[in-house]
Amino acid sequence: MIINLKKPKVGLLFIGCQRFRKLGDGCLHGDYETRRGKFVESLTGQLGALAECVFPGIVYDRADIENAIQIFRREKVDCVLCSFLSWSEDAAWIYFLREMYDLPLVYYLPVLDRMPYQNTRDEDDFVEFLAQGGLVGSLVGSGSAVRFNREIEVITDDFESAKPRLDAFFRSARTRSRLRSARFGLLANYNEIMWSTYIDPYDIFAKIGPELHFISYSQLKEEIAGIGDAAAEAYMMELSRLYTVEADVDKRLFLESARASLALAAVRDKFQLDALVLNDVSPEIFRTIGLRPGFYPSSFHEHNAVLVPEGDLGAGIMTYLLRQLTGKNINYAEPFYMEKATGTFAAGHAGPHDYTDYRCRHLVRISRDTRFAKTSYKYAGAPFAWYRISPGLKTFAHFSEVNGRFKIVCFTAESLPGEHALCSYCHSDFKPEIPVTELFEKVIKTGTTQHFAVVEGDLRSELAVLAKINNFEFYQY
């Protein structure tokens, strides 16, 4: 299910020049304030296609800046677009850098193809010359930004050319805001067979945002007990209607997998989670529940939340980030092996998987969990949604912590069409842009874990912006 995300909320800080304000009064095109006002009105209209704009008026002095800061804080903007309208006294800008809390800032200097005058002999043209001096103000302001050690994205171009970069920045800022206010649930613990996947929960909350709740398997068991037969059967029938059910699927086991999957949605609702990170390979979940839930309840999408397996909080964060950045279905994969003859690698993962893209129903089968079918657990072999990851260009993105710093590592690869081949694993074969052996030499040298979130399209430029405004290390291949 692809959703339309809410627009980012962007504060607009247009800085004018108090000394120029009334210059040109009585001229053909009006005074400086009138000209710059019309320009700002036009640009704000264009920006409105990308974001919900919070505009406190053109800033000329300290009182205007104080008012703008109060409005930006009250409206909880995701970022601020700063634009110098001409040469400007820099006191207001310095005050803004000093008093505004650490929000992402983008420094935008619109550029015209040509100036709208021939020379400045006429007063009307001279005032226009002054009004078009945004480069002067931008250069003056840039020095203060560096002295305050504020990381600012800089974009200088005409609006249509700058639009993709502005859009990426705004969406990244919105994603950052979502992460800082998110609630993650870890059910029930870190995966003790993969210590390298551990991330310090204090660092997560203190440095990047989401608070973490530890949820026990016994709580999941209580929610399962609360899912009646009617609800479980209705969900089972819905899944049967949407997807192919293989002939050897046991209906009783199907019912219990559906019931347990609905219970995951109930856990999400109970704790109001934005992400549920499920350790579905712990022996304890099989002893307590009897199976690992095999389906992805639609209510996760209704709340724009994510569900990921194997207790990997870093992969959960990356999946959540990509979901907030794109609104698309996010898959979860670990690369299995390479084939030199074809220049491809196979990747995928077991456990709950987002197979719910309506365009890809034909790629989903309800299948036995053969990995556990011969065990003695109560519901051994309970079915799951076996997904052949859809064809097309994908971005693989990894998230982890190293020595107190978070990092993103990403690359692109083409998911190839093919048959369901790896039993119990949602999977595909992928062909990267660069030779596959070279790719994984680079990734391994960078240092990751085995888990990646996978999204449709090339998101490397957006992830670069997201990493920059969050102070993450960033590597792309």
Number of C-alpha atoms within 10 A of each C-alpha: 16 15 14 9 15 12 15 22 24 27 26 25 24 21 28 27 23 16 12 17 17 15 21 21 16 10 14 10 14 17 21 26 20 16 17 22 17 11 14 19 13 11 13 17 12 14 18 14 12 19 20 16 20 20 17 18 17 21 23 21 19 15 10 15 25 16 13 23 18 13 16 22 13 9 13 15 22 23 26 21 21 20 22 28 27 23 24 24 18 17 13 20 24 17 14 17 16 13 12 15 10 11 19 25 22 20 19 22 21 19 16 11 7 7 11 11 12 10 10 13 8 11 14 20 19 16 22 22 17 18 23 22 15 22 18 15 21 22 12 17 21 14 11 15 16 11 10 11 10 16 16 18 17 16 17 13 14 14 19 10 13 16 17 13 18 22 17 20 27 29 27 30 27 26 21 25 22 19 22 17 14 20 21 26 25 21 25 22 20 21 19 12 9 13 11 15 22 16 19 10 14 13 15 21 17 11 15 19 18 23 18 19 16 12 18 13 19 14 14 21 17 13 19 22 13 14 18 10 13 10 15 22 17 14 19 19 14 11 18 15 10 15 18 17 20 13 9 10 17 14 13 11 18 25 21 26 25 29 28 25 23 25 24 25 19 19 20 23 14 10 14 16 23 22 26 30 26 30 25 24 17 18 13 13 22 20 13 14 21 21 25 28 26 27 27 24 20 15 16 20 20 10 14 19 22 27 26 28 23 24 25 26 31 25 26 28 23 23 28 27 24 25 23 24 23 21 19 19 21 27 26 29 25 18 18 13 11 18 13 11 6 11 15 21 21 19 23 24 24 25 25 25 26 24 25 21 14 10 10 15 15 13 21 22 22 23 24 26 24 16 13 17 14 10 12 12 16 14 20 20 26 27 32 31 30 31 28 26 27 24 17 13 19 23 22 27 27 24 28 26 20 12 5 12 12 21 20 21 23 22 21 25 22 20 25 18 15 13 10 18 11 16 14 23 23 27 28 26 23 26 21 21 14 14 13 19 16 11 16 16 10 13 18 11 9 10 12 19 18 15 25 27 27 26 23 21 15 16 20 20 13 21 23 21 21 25 20 18 19 17 15 19 17 18 19 16 16
